[in-house]
Amino acid sequence: SSPQQRALDTAKYIVAANQWQPPIQIDDGLREFDFGDWDGKQEAEVQPQSYAQVIFTKPAEYRPELAGGGESYADFVTRTTSTLHRLIDQVGVASTQPLLIVSHGLVTTMTVKALMGVPVAELRAPFVVDGQVMK
């Protein structure tokens, strides 16, 4: 699970509802995109800022140093895809053991799109609906 509380609460609920026994492991690689100074703010709060539109509409042009820090889309994709590969390797590629990953909509969308070869410029287009189960 992502270390962020909303994802951790969701993971706990899923494990309890299915009466699964494995402990929940927290993995920092599954945390939400680091928006720097914009973390925790609603889109409407940062929209008035002239550079804010770039993060939402032009991911290939986004530069975190112009937005108060955070991470670039390239760094984000590298972090999330390497985390997914590492988790799969830990379970074993040929394993029939289920692997439950609880994270965030942006993490899931960007990671799946990156693995599909979608260019950074198209990463923000809708793809995965929050709460969607993927197999």
DSSP file (Angstrom, degrees, kcal/mol; ACC not computed):
  #  RESIDUE AA STRUCTURE BP1 BP2  ACC     N-H-->O    O-->H-N    N-H-->O    O-->H-N    TCO  KAPPA ALPHA  PHI   PSI    X-CA   Y-CA   Z-CA
    1    1 A S              0   0    0      0, 0.0    26,-2.9     0, 0.0    29,-0.2   0.000 360.0 360.0 360.0 151.4    0.0    0.0    0.0
    2    2 A S        -     0   0    0    100,-2.1    26,-0.2    28,-0.2     9,-0.1  -0.398 360.0-122.9 -61.3 150.8    0.9    3.6   -0.5
    3    3 A P  S    S+     0   0    0      0, 0.0     2,-0.2     0, 0.0    -1,-0.1   0.641  81.1 108.3 -74.4 -12.1    1.9    5.2    2.9
    4    4 A Q  S >> S-     0   0    0      1,-0.1     4,-2.3    26,-0.1     3,-0.9  -0.459  78.8-123.1 -71.9 138.7   -0.7    7.8    2.5
    5    5 A Q  H 3> S+     0   0    0      1,-0.3     4,-3.0     2,-0.2     5,-0.3   0.812 105.7  55.8 -54.8 -41.9   -3.6    7.3    4.9
    6    6 A R  H 3> S+     0   0    0      1,-0.2     4,-1.5     2,-0.2    -1,-0.3   0.881 113.1  42.6 -63.0 -36.7   -6.4    7.1    2.4
    7    7 A A  H <> S+     0   0    0     -3,-0.9     4,-2.6     2,-0.2    -1,-0.2   0.900 114.1  51.0 -73.7 -41.2   -4.7    4.3    0.5
    8    8 A L  H  X S+     0   0    0     -4,-2.3     4,-2.4     2,-0.2    -2,-0.2   0.905 109.7  50.2 -63.0 -42.2   -3.7    2.5    3.7
    9    9 A D  H  X S+     0   0    0     -4,-3.0     4,-2.1    -5,-0.2    -1,-0.2   0.902 111.0  49.8 -61.8 -41.0   -7.3    2.6    5.0
   10   10 A T  H  X S+     0   0    0     -4,-1.5     4,-2.5    -5,-0.3    -2,-0.2   0.919 110.1  50.1 -63.7 -44.0   -8.5    1.2    1.7
   11   11 A A  H  X S+     0   0    0     -4,-2.6     4,-2.5     1,-0.2     5,-0.2   0.920 110.4  49.9 -60.8 -44.6   -6.0   -1.6    1.9
   12   12 A K  H  X S+     0   0    0     -4,-2.4     4,-2.4     1,-0.2    -1,-0.2   0.904 111.2  49.5 -61.1 -41.5   -7.0   -2.5    5.5
   13   13 A Y  H  X S+     0   0    0     -4,-2.1     4,-3.0     2,-0.2     5,-0.2   0.932 111.8  47.5 -63.6 -46.5  -10.7   -2.5    4.4
   14   14 A I  H  X S+     0   0    0     -4,-2.5     4,-1.6     2,-0.2    -2,-0.2   0.922 113.5  47.6 -62.3 -45.4  -10.0   -4.8    1.4
   15   15 A V  H  <>S+     0   0    0     -4,-2.5     5,-2.3    -5,-0.2     4,-0.4   0.927 116.0  44.2 -62.4 -45.6   -7.9   -7.2    3.5
   16   16 A A  H ><5S+     0   0    0     -4,-2.4     3,-1.1    -5,-0.2    -2,-0.2   0.920 111.6  52.5 -66.5 -43.8  -10.5   -7.4    6.3
   17   17 A A  H 3<5S+     0   0    0     -4,-3.0    -1,-0.2     1,-0.3    -2,-0.2   0.801 115.9  40.6 -63.8 -28.8  -13.5   -7.7    4.0
   18   18 A N  T 3<5S-     0   0    0     -4,-1.6    -1,-0.3    -5,-0.2    -2,-0.2   0.380 107.1-126.2 -99.6   2.4  -11.8  -10.7    2.2
   19   19 A Q  T < 5 +     0   0    0     -3,-1.1     2,-0.2    -4,-0.4    -3,-0.2   0.874  48.4 168.2  53.0  42.5  -10.5  -12.2    5.4
   20   20 A W      < -     0   0    0     -5,-2.3    -1,-0.2    -6,-0.2    -2,-0.1  -0.569  28.7-154.0 -83.5 151.2   -7.0  -12.3    4.0
   21   21 A Q        +     0   0    0     -2,-0.2    -1,-0.1     2,-0.1    -2,-0.0   0.708  55.5 106.3-100.0 -24.1   -4.1  -13.1    6.3
   22   22 A P  S    S-     0   0    0      0, 0.0    -2,-0.1     0, 0.0     2,-0.1  -0.279  74.0-111.9 -63.9 144.0   -1.0  -11.5    4.8
   23   23 A P        -     0   0    0      0, 0.0     2,-0.5     0, 0.0    -2,-0.1  -0.375  31.5-107.6 -69.8 152.3    0.2   -8.3    6.5
   24   24 A I        -     0   0    0     -2,-0.1     2,-0.5   -16,-0.0   -12,-0.0  -0.691  32.2-152.9 -81.0 128.0   -0.1   -5.0    4.7
   25   25 A Q        -     0   0    0     -2,-0.5     2,-0.4    -3,-0.0    -1,-0.0  -0.890   5.9-141.4-104.5 131.2    3.2   -3.8    3.5
   26   26 A I        -     0   0    0     -2,-0.5     2,-0.5   -23,-0.1   -24,-0.2  -0.773  18.0-171.7 -92.0 132.5    3.7   -0.1    3.1
   27   27 A D    >   -     0   0    0    -26,-2.9     3,-2.0    -2,-0.4     4,-0.1  -0.970  20.1-154.8-130.4 117.3    5.8    0.9    0.1
   28   28 A D  G >  S+     0   0    0     -2,-0.5     3,-1.6     1,-0.3    -1,-0.1   0.738  91.9  71.5 -62.0 -23.5    6.9    4.5   -0.4
   29   29 A G  G 3  S+     0   0    0      1,-0.3    -1,-0.3    54,-0.1    54,-0.2   0.647  93.1  57.3 -67.2 -13.8    7.2    3.9   -4.2
   30   30 A L  G <  S+     0   0    0     -3,-2.0    -1,-0.3   -29,-0.2   -28,-0.2   0.365  80.4 121.0 -97.1   3.4    3.4    3.8   -4.3
   31   31 A R  S <  S-     0   0    0     -3,-1.6    73,-0.1    -4,-0.1     3,-0.1  -0.207  72.0 -89.7 -66.3 161.3    2.9    7.2   -2.9
   32   32 A E        -     0   0    0      1,-0.2    -1,-0.1    71,-0.1    -2,-0.0  -0.136  59.1 -70.2 -65.3 164.1    1.0    9.9   -4.9
   33   33 A F        -     0   0    0      1,-0.1     2,-0.9     2,-0.1    -1,-0.2  -0.284  51.5-118.5 -53.2 137.2    2.7   12.2   -7.3
   34   34 A D        +     0   0    0      1,-0.1    37,-2.4    38,-0.1    -1,-0.1  -0.748  33.0 179.0 -87.0 105.7    4.9   14.8   -5.4
   35   35 A F    >   -     0   0    0     -2,-0.9     3,-1.9     1,-0.3    -1,-0.1   0.294  26.2-147.5 -89.4   8.8    3.4   18.2   -6.3
   36   36 A G  G >  S+     0   0    0      1,-0.3     3,-1.9     2,-0.2    -1,-0.3  -0.398  77.3   2.2  63.3-130.2    5.8   20.1   -4.1
   37   37 A D  G 3  S+     0   0    0     31,-0.9    -1,-0.3    30,-0.4    31,-0.1   0.666 132.3  61.8 -63.7 -16.2    4.2   23.2   -2.6
   38   38 A W  G X  S+     0   0    0     -3,-1.9     3,-2.0    29,-0.3    -1,-0.3   0.503  73.9 126.0 -89.6  -4.1    1.0   22.3   -4.3
   39   39 A D  T <  S+     0   0    0     -3,-1.9     3,-0.1     1,-0.3    -5,-0.1  -0.276  77.3  14.3 -56.1 135.4    0.6   19.0   -2.3
   40   40 A G  T 3  S+     0   0    0      1,-0.3     2,-0.3     0, 0.0    -1,-0.3   0.400 100.5 118.2  82.3  -3.3   -2.7   18.7   -0.6
   41   41 A K    <   -     0   0    0     -3,-2.0    -1,-0.3     1,-0.1     2,-0.1  -0.706  66.8-114.5 -97.6 149.6   -4.3   21.5   -2.5
   42   42 A Q    >>  -     0   0    0     -2,-0.3     3,-1.2     1,-0.1     4,-1.0  -0.435  28.9-112.1 -74.4 153.7   -7.3   21.2   -4.7
   43   43 A E  H >> S+     0   0    0      1,-0.3     4,-1.9     2,-0.2     3,-0.7   0.876 118.4  58.5 -54.2 -39.3   -6.9   21.9   -8.4
   44   44 A A  H 34 S+     0   0    0      1,-0.2    -1,-0.3     2,-0.2    -3,-0.0   0.788 100.0  58.2 -63.3 -27.4   -9.0   25.0   -8.1
   45   45 A E  H <4 S+     0   0    0     -3,-1.2    -1,-0.2     1,-0.2    -2,-0.2   0.805 116.4  31.9 -73.6 -28.8   -6.5   26.4   -5.5
   46   46 A V  H X< S+     0   0    0     -4,-1.0     3,-1.3    -3,-0.7     6,-0.3   0.594  97.4  86.7-103.2 -13.2   -3.6   26.2   -7.9
   47   47 A Q  T 3< S+     0   0    0     -4,-1.9     6,-0.3     1,-0.3     5,-0.1   0.874  80.9  61.2 -56.0 -41.6   -5.4   26.9  -11.2
   48   48 A P  T 3  S+     0   0    0      0, 0.0     2,-0.3     0, 0.0    -1,-0.3   0.774  84.4  93.6 -61.5 -21.9   -5.2   30.7  -10.9
   49   49 A Q  S X> S-     0   0    0     -3,-1.3     3,-1.4     1,-0.1     4,-0.5  -0.543  83.2-130.6 -72.8 133.3   -1.4   30.4  -11.0
   50   50 A S  T 34 S+     0   0    0     -2,-0.3     3,-0.4     1,-0.3     4,-0.2   0.809 104.2  46.7 -57.4 -34.3   -0.2   30.8  -14.5
   51   51 A Y  T >> S+     0   0    0      1,-0.2     3,-1.1     2,-0.1     4,-0.7   0.644  90.2  85.0 -84.0 -13.3    2.1   27.7  -14.5
   52   52 A A  H X> S+     0   0    0     -3,-1.4     4,-1.0    -6,-0.3     3,-0.6   0.835  79.5  63.0 -59.7 -35.5   -0.6   25.4  -12.9
   53   53 A Q  H 3X S+     0   0    0     -4,-0.5     4,-2.3    -3,-0.4     5,-0.4   0.832  93.8  63.8 -60.2 -31.5   -2.2   24.6  -16.2
   54   54 A V  H <> S+     0   0    0     -3,-1.1     4,-2.3     1,-0.2     8,-0.2   0.904  98.5  52.8 -61.5 -41.9    1.0   22.9  -17.4
   55   55 A I  H << S+     0   0    0     -4,-0.7    -1,-0.2    -3,-0.6    -2,-0.2   0.839 117.9  37.5 -63.9 -31.6    0.9   20.2  -14.7
   56   56 A F  H  < S+     0   0    0     -4,-1.0    -1,-0.2    -3,-0.3    -2,-0.2   0.731 132.2  21.6 -92.3 -24.3   -2.7   19.3  -15.7
   57   57 A T  H  < S+     0   0    0     -4,-2.3    -3,-0.2    -5,-0.2    -2,-0.2   0.654 125.6  37.0-120.5 -20.9   -2.5   19.7  -19.5
   58   58 A K    >X  +     0   0    0     -4,-2.3     3,-1.8    -5,-0.4     4,-0.7  -0.522  56.1 166.5-135.5  67.7    1.1   19.4  -20.7
   59   59 A P  G >4 S+     0   0    0      0, 0.0     3,-0.7     0, 0.0    14,-0.4   0.798  76.3  60.2 -57.1 -31.0    2.9   16.9  -18.6
   60   60 A A  G 34 S+     0   0    0      1,-0.2    61,-0.1    60,-0.1    60,-0.1   0.766 109.6  43.7 -68.2 -23.2    5.9   16.7  -21.0
   61   61 A E  G <4 S+     0   0    0     -3,-1.8    -1,-0.2    -7,-0.2     2,-0.2   0.503  85.6 119.1 -97.5  -6.4    6.5   20.4  -20.4
   62   62 A Y    <<  -     0   0    0     -4,-0.7    11,-0.3    -3,-0.7   -11,-0.0  -0.415  39.6-174.0 -67.8 129.1    6.1   20.4  -16.7
   63   63 A R    >   -     0   0    0     -2,-0.2     3,-2.0     1,-0.1     4,-0.3  -0.962  15.2-154.4-124.4 111.5    9.1   21.5  -14.7
   64   64 A P  G > >S+     0   0    0      0, 0.0     5,-2.2     0, 0.0     3,-1.7   0.782  90.0  67.5 -59.4 -29.0    8.8   21.0  -10.9
   65   65 A E  G 3 5S+     0   0    0      1,-0.3     3,-0.4     3,-0.2     5,-0.1   0.733  99.6  52.0 -65.3 -19.5   11.3   23.8  -10.1
   66   66 A L  G < 5S+     0   0    0     -3,-2.0    -1,-0.3     1,-0.2   -15,-0.1   0.496 109.6  50.6 -89.6  -4.9    8.8   26.3  -11.5
   67   67 A A  T < 5S-     0   0    0     -3,-1.7   -30,-0.4    -4,-0.3   -29,-0.3   0.101 128.2 -83.5-121.1  21.2    6.0   25.0   -9.4
   68   68 A G  T   5S-     0   0    0     -3,-0.4   -31,-0.9   -32,-0.1    -3,-0.2   0.773  81.5 -66.6  85.3  25.7    7.6   25.0   -5.9
   69   69 A G  S   <S+     0   0    0     -5,-2.2     2,-0.3   -33,-0.2   -31,-0.2  -0.504  75.4 124.9  96.8-164.2    9.4   21.7   -6.1
   70   70 A G        -     0   0    0     -2,-0.2     2,-0.3   -34,-0.1   -35,-0.2  -0.723  64.1 -51.4 103.4-157.0    8.1   18.1   -6.3
   71   71 A E        -     0   0    0    -37,-2.4     2,-0.1    -2,-0.3   -38,-0.0  -0.875  44.8-116.8-122.9 155.1    8.9   15.6   -8.9
   72   72 A S     >  -     0   0    0     -2,-0.3     4,-2.4     1,-0.1     5,-0.1  -0.400  31.1-112.1 -79.6 163.5    8.9   15.5  -12.7
   73   73 A Y  H  > S+     0   0    0    -14,-0.4     4,-2.8   -11,-0.3     5,-0.2   0.886 119.5  54.4 -63.0 -37.8    6.6   13.2  -14.6
   74   74 A A  H  > S+     0   0    0      2,-0.2     4,-2.3     1,-0.2    -1,-0.2   0.925 110.4  45.2 -62.7 -43.7    9.7   11.3  -15.9
   75   75 A D  H  > S+     0   0    0      2,-0.2     4,-2.6     1,-0.2    -2,-0.2   0.900 113.1  51.6 -64.6 -40.1   10.9   10.8  -12.3
   76   76 A F  H  X S+     0   0    0     -4,-2.4     4,-2.7     2,-0.2     5,-0.2   0.936 111.0  46.3 -61.2 -48.6    7.3    9.8  -11.2
   77   77 A V  H  X S+     0   0    0     -4,-2.8     4,-2.6     1,-0.2     5,-0.3   0.900 112.7  50.6 -63.4 -41.5    7.0    7.2  -14.0
   78   78 A T  H  X S+     0   0    0     -4,-2.3     4,-2.0    -5,-0.2     5,-0.2   0.930 112.7  47.2 -60.7 -45.3   10.4    5.8  -13.2
   79   79 A R  H  X S+     0   0    0     -4,-2.6     4,-1.8     1,-0.2    -2,-0.2   0.939 116.6  41.7 -62.0 -48.8    9.6    5.5   -9.5
   80   80 A T  H  X S+     0   0    0     -4,-2.7     4,-2.3     2,-0.2    -2,-0.2   0.899 116.1  46.4 -72.9 -40.2    6.2    3.9  -10.0
   81   81 A T  H  X S+     0   0    0     -4,-2.6     4,-2.4    -5,-0.2    -1,-0.2   0.899 113.6  48.7 -70.0 -38.1    7.1    1.4  -12.8
   82   82 A S  H  X S+     0   0    0     -4,-2.0     4,-2.3    -5,-0.3    -1,-0.2   0.873 110.9  52.2 -68.0 -34.0   10.3    0.3  -11.0
   83   83 A T  H  X S+     0   0    0     -4,-1.8     4,-2.6    -5,-0.2    -2,-0.2   0.933 109.6  48.5 -64.0 -45.6    8.2   -0.2   -7.8
   84   84 A L  H  X S+     0   0    0     -4,-2.3     4,-2.4     1,-0.2     5,-0.2   0.932 112.4  48.0 -60.7 -46.4    5.7   -2.3   -9.7
   85   85 A H  H  X S+     0   0    0     -4,-2.4     4,-2.4     1,-0.2    -1,-0.2   0.908 112.0  50.1 -60.8 -41.8    8.5   -4.5  -11.2
   86   86 A R  H  X S+     0   0    0     -4,-2.3     4,-2.0     2,-0.2    -2,-0.2   0.913 110.8  48.8 -63.7 -43.0   10.1   -4.9   -7.8
   87   87 A L  H  X S+     0   0    0     -4,-2.6     4,-1.7     2,-0.2     5,-0.2   0.903 111.9  48.8 -65.0 -41.1    6.9   -6.0   -6.2
   88   88 A I  H  X S+     0   0    0     -4,-2.4     4,-2.8     1,-0.2    -1,-0.2   0.913 110.5  51.5 -64.2 -41.8    6.2   -8.5   -8.9
   89   89 A D  H  < S+     0   0    0     -4,-2.4    -2,-0.2     1,-0.2    -1,-0.2   0.871 106.7  54.7 -62.1 -36.8    9.7   -9.8   -8.6
   90   90 A Q  H  < S+     0   0    0     -4,-2.0    -1,-0.2     1,-0.2    -2,-0.2   0.895 115.2  38.2 -64.4 -39.8    9.2  -10.2   -4.8
   91   91 A V  H  < S-     0   0    0     -4,-1.7    -2,-0.2    -5,-0.1    -1,-0.2   0.859 121.6-109.7 -77.1 -36.8    6.1  -12.3   -5.4
   92   92 A G    ><  -     0   0    0     -4,-2.8     3,-1.6    -5,-0.2    -3,-0.2   0.288  11.7-114.3 106.8 124.8    7.6  -14.1   -8.4
   93   93 A V  T 3  S+     0   0    0      1,-0.3    -1,-0.1    -4,-0.1    -4,-0.1   0.854 117.0  43.7 -57.8 -38.3    6.5  -13.7  -11.9
   94   94 A A  T 3  S+     0   0    0      2,-0.0    -1,-0.3    -3,-0.0    -2,-0.1   0.429  89.4 122.2 -88.5   1.7    5.2  -17.2  -12.2
   95   95 A S    <   -     0   0    0     -3,-1.6    -3,-0.1     1,-0.1    -4,-0.1  -0.305  53.2-156.5 -67.3 145.4    3.5  -17.2   -8.8
   96   96 A T        +     0   0    0     -5,-0.1    -1,-0.1     2,-0.1    -4,-0.1   0.395  62.3 115.5 -95.6  -0.3   -0.2  -17.8   -8.5
   97   97 A Q  S    S-     0   0    0     -6,-0.2    -2,-0.1    -5,-0.1     2,-0.0  -0.528  73.2-117.0 -68.9 129.6   -0.2  -15.9   -5.2
   98   98 A P        -     0   0    0      0, 0.0     2,-0.5     0, 0.0    -1,-0.1  -0.352  21.0-153.2 -69.2 150.2   -2.3  -12.7   -5.6
   99   99 A L        -     0   0    0      2,-0.0     2,-0.6    -2,-0.0   -11,-0.0  -0.972   6.5-162.4-125.0 113.8   -0.6   -9.3   -5.3
  100  100 A L        -     0   0    0     -2,-0.5     2,-0.5     2,-0.0   -89,-0.0  -0.864   6.0-172.2 -99.1 122.6   -2.9   -6.5   -4.1
  101  101 A I        -     0   0    0     -2,-0.6     2,-0.6  -100,-0.0    -2,-0.0  -0.969   1.6-172.3-116.7 121.2   -1.6   -3.0   -4.8
  102  102 A V        +     0   0    0     -2,-0.5  -100,-2.1     1,-0.0     2,-0.1  -0.957  31.4 120.8-116.0 119.1   -3.5   -0.1   -3.2
  103  103 A S        -     0   0    0     -2,-0.6     2,-0.3  -102,-0.2   -72,-0.1  -0.217  57.3 -56.3-143.3-129.0   -2.3    3.3   -4.4
  104  104 A H     >  -     0   0    0    -74,-0.2     4,-2.8   -73,-0.1     5,-0.2  -0.908  38.8-111.2-134.6 156.3   -3.8    6.3   -6.1
  105  105 A G  H  > S+     0   0    0     -2,-0.3     4,-2.8     1,-0.2     5,-0.2   0.885 117.7  47.3 -55.2 -44.4   -5.6    7.1   -9.4
  106  106 A L  H  > S+     0   0    0      2,-0.2     4,-2.5     1,-0.2     5,-0.3   0.895 112.0  50.6 -67.4 -39.1   -2.7    9.0  -10.8
  107  107 A V  H  > S+     0   0    0      2,-0.2     4,-2.3     1,-0.2     5,-0.2   0.950 114.9  43.1 -61.3 -49.1   -0.2    6.4   -9.8
  108  108 A T  H  X S+     0   0    0     -4,-2.8     4,-2.5     2,-0.2     5,-0.3   0.942 116.4  46.6 -63.9 -49.0   -2.2    3.6  -11.4
  109  109 A T  H  X S+     0   0    0     -4,-2.8     4,-2.5    -5,-0.2     5,-0.2   0.947 116.1  43.4 -59.6 -51.4   -3.0    5.6  -14.6
  110  110 A M  H  X S+     0   0    0     -4,-2.5     4,-2.6    -5,-0.2    -1,-0.2   0.894 114.8  49.3 -64.7 -40.9    0.5    6.8  -15.2
  111  111 A T  H  X S+     0   0    0     -4,-2.3     4,-2.4    -5,-0.3    -1,-0.2   0.944 113.7  44.5 -65.7 -48.0    2.1    3.4  -14.4
  112  112 A V  H  X S+     0   0    0     -4,-2.5     4,-1.4    -5,-0.2    -2,-0.2   0.929 115.5  48.2 -62.9 -44.8   -0.2    1.4  -16.7
  113  113 A K  H  <>S+     0   0    0     -4,-2.5     5,-2.6    -5,-0.3     4,-0.4   0.917 111.2  50.4 -62.3 -42.4    0.1    4.0  -19.5
  114  114 A A  H ><5S+     0   0    0     -4,-2.6     3,-1.3     1,-0.2    -1,-0.2   0.913 109.2  50.9 -62.0 -42.2    3.9    4.0  -19.2
  115  115 A L  H 3<5S+     0   0    0     -4,-2.4    -1,-0.2     1,-0.3    -2,-0.2   0.776 108.3  53.6 -65.9 -25.2    4.1    0.2  -19.3
  116  116 A M  T 3<5S-     0   0    0     -4,-1.4    -1,-0.3    -3,-0.2    -2,-0.2   0.507 121.3-110.4 -84.9  -5.4    1.9    0.4  -22.5
  117  117 A G  T < 5 +     0   0    0     -3,-1.3    -3,-0.2    -4,-0.4    -2,-0.1   0.660  58.3 162.5  86.4  16.7    4.4    2.8  -24.0
  118  118 A V      < -     0   0    0     -5,-2.6    -1,-0.3    -6,-0.2     5,-0.1  -0.530  42.7-113.2 -69.5 131.5    2.2    5.9  -23.9
  119  119 A P    >   -     0   0    0      0, 0.0     3,-2.0     0, 0.0     4,-0.3  -0.274  21.5-112.6 -66.0 153.5    4.3    9.0  -24.3
  120  120 A V  G >  S+     0   0    0      1,-0.3     3,-1.7     2,-0.2     4,-0.3   0.847 114.8  65.3 -53.7 -37.6    4.7   11.5  -21.4
  121  121 A A  G 3  S+     0   0    0      1,-0.3    -1,-0.3   -62,-0.2     3,-0.2   0.738 107.5  41.1 -59.6 -22.7    2.7   14.1  -23.4
  122  122 A E  G X  S+     0   0    0     -3,-2.0     3,-1.1     1,-0.1    -1,-0.3   0.300  83.8 101.8-108.1   8.2   -0.4   11.9  -23.2
  123  123 A L  T <  S+     0   0    0     -3,-1.7    -1,-0.1    -4,-0.3    -2,-0.1   0.782  75.5  57.6 -66.8 -27.4   -0.1   10.6  -19.7
  124  124 A R  T 3  S+     0   0    0     -4,-0.3    -1,-0.2    -3,-0.2    -2,-0.1   0.557  76.7 110.4 -84.5  -6.0   -2.7   13.0  -18.2
  125  125 A A  S <  S-     0   0    0     -3,-1.1    -3,-0.0     1,-0.1   -68,-0.0  -0.465  85.0 -93.0 -65.9 139.6   -5.6   11.8  -20.5
  126  126 A P        +     0   0    0      0, 0.0    -1,-0.1     0, 0.0     3,-0.1  -0.167  66.6 137.0 -55.9 144.6   -8.2    9.9  -18.5
  127  127 A F        +     0   0    0      1,-0.4     2,-0.5    -3,-0.1    -3,-0.0   0.361  56.9  46.4-151.7 -55.2   -7.7    6.1  -18.4
  128  128 A V  S    S-     0   0    0    -23,-0.2    -1,-0.4     4,-0.0     2,-0.3  -0.891  70.9-139.2-107.7 129.8   -8.3    4.5  -15.0
  129  129 A V    >   -     0   0    0     -2,-0.5     3,-2.2    -3,-0.1     0, 0.0  -0.690  34.2 -98.8 -85.5 136.7  -11.3    5.5  -12.9
  130  130 A D  T 3  S+     0   0    0     -2,-0.3     3,-0.1     1,-0.3    -1,-0.1  -0.294 111.6  23.1 -54.4 134.8  -10.7    5.9   -9.2
  131  131 A G  T 3  S+     0   0    0      1,-0.3    -1,-0.3    -3,-0.0     2,-0.2   0.419  89.4 145.9  87.9  -0.3  -11.7    2.7   -7.3
  132  132 A Q    <   -     0   0    0     -3,-2.2     2,-0.5     1,-0.1    -1,-0.3  -0.460  44.9-136.4 -72.8 139.9  -11.3    0.5  -10.4
  133  133 A V        -     0   0    0     -2,-0.2     2,-0.4    -3,-0.1    -1,-0.1  -0.854  21.7-165.8 -95.5 128.0  -10.1   -3.0  -10.0
  134  134 A M              0   0    0     -2,-0.5    -6,-0.0     1,-0.1     0, 0.0  -0.934 360.0 360.0-117.5 139.6   -7.5   -4.1  -12.5
  135  135 A K              0   0    0     -2,-0.4    -1,-0.1     0, 0.0    -2,-0.0   0.340 360.0 360.0-118.5 360.0   -6.3   -7.6  -13.2
